[in-house]
């Protein structure tokens, strides 16, 4: 009887740990969406094409780069698609409202895919960007890290346009 109780406790703890881990992923991605949208909102409409030096992405391109990577990872690693289900029209990239809408839709797609994912889907190996196979959870972590890195690069873009960057929303 004691063995059964221990086994049930371990199964329950394992399920709880997986649920917390998935919920933590969801919380992190919700926070990143909020941070990304705050940066888009903070940049003046007139500065969407701003870049601090020649040869680097402008502000809208930086945002699109991070958001598109997140969307592609969700599509390929979580949903098993060959490519992202939508993009932003290049003629609208520098329109603040269109960029914000694209970011909102992309994060919505990612979060819906993550919320609907099963533990086996999160563990499923896939090759993305011709890189060695990784689990979907790992691809999400790498994409999250990439987006934080890219968003951080936009701080000088904001400051050089007289904007104080939004405060980063910390995890609870």
N, C-alpha and C positions, 0 to 999 in steps of 0.2 A: 504494500500500500504506500509506503514511504517513497519507493522508487517511482511509482505512478505520480505522486504529488510533485516530486522533484522534476520529473519529465514535463508535466503540465505547466509548472512554474517557468521552466526554461523556454517552452514553446510560447507561452504568453509574453515573457520578457523579450524574446526574439521578435515576435510580431509587433510589440510596442516599440522596440528599437527601430524596426524598419519603418513603421508609421511615423515616428518622430523624425527619422532621417528624411523621408519623403516630404513631410510637412516643413522641415527646415529648408529643404531645397525650394519648395513652393514659396516660403516666406522670403528667402533670399532673392528669388526672381521677382517677386512682387516689389520688394524694396528697390531692386535694380531698375525695374520699370519706372517706379516713382522718381528715382534719381535721374534717369535719362530724360523723362518728360520735363522735369524741373529745369534741366540744362537747356533743353529746346525752348521752353517758355521764357527763360531768362535772356537768351540771345535776342537782340533787336532784329526785327524783320530785315532791316537794311544790311545786316552783317552775316547773313546766311552764306554768302560767297567769300567771306573774309578768310584769308590765310596769312599767318604771321611772316612767312618767308616764301620766296618762289620755290616751286617744286614739291610742296607738301599739300596734302589734302586741305580743302577749305572746311569750314565748320560743318556744313551740311554733309559733305562727303565723309567726314569723320564719323558723324552720327550714323549715316547710312551704312558705312563699313561695319560698325559694331552691331547694329540692329540686324543687318542682312546675315551676318555670321551666325547670330543667335537663331534667326529664323531657319537658316539652312541646316544647322545642327539639329534643331527640333524636328524638321521635316525628314531628314535623312536618318538620324540616329533613333528617334523616338517613333516616328510614323512609317519609316521604311520607304519613303518617297525617293525619287531620283534627284529631285531638286526642290527648291522652295516653291510653295504654291502660288506666290504672288511676289511682285517687286514694286518699286516705286518708279513711276514714269520719269525718265531723265529730264523731261521738260518741266517737271514739277518739283524736282529735287530741292531747288533753292526757294521754294515757297514754304514758308514756315508752317502753315496750316496743313499742307500736304505731307510734309516731313513728319509732323507730329502725328497725323492720322496713320501714316505708315508705321511709325514706331509703336503706336497703340495697338494696331492690328497684329503686328509681328509678335509683340509680347503676349497678346491675347492668344494667338495660335500656340506659342510655346507653353504658356501656362495651362491651356486646355489640354495639350498633349501630355504635359507632365502630370496633371491631376488625374487624367484617365489612364496613366501608365500602370502596369502591374510590376511587381518585383522582378519577374522574369524579363520584362521589356527593359527595365533599367539595367539589368545585367547582360542583356544581349550585346554581343560583339558586332561592330560594324566598322568598315573603313570609310572615313570621310576625308575629303581633300587629298586623296591618294596617300594618306598616312597609314601607318600600321593600325590594325583593328584595335579598338578600345570599347569598353562598355558604354552604353548610352549615358549612364551616370557620370562616367569620366569625361565624355564629350561635353556634357552639360557643365561640368566643373571647369574644363578648359575654355569653353565659350564664355562663361561667366567671368573668368579671370581676364580674358582678352577684352571683353567689353569694359571692365573696370579700368584696365590699362588705357584703352582708347579714350574713354570718357575723361580720364585724368589728363590726357594730352590736350583736351580742349580748354583747360583752365586758363592758359595764357590767351587763347582766342577771346574768351569772355573778358578777362582783365584789360586787354588791349583795346576793347570796345567800351571801357568804362563800366563794366558789369562785375559786381561781386558774385563769384560763383555761389550757387545755392549750397547750403549746408548739407553735407553728406548725411543721409539717414542711416543711423547705426542700427545694427540688429538689437532686438530687445533682449 
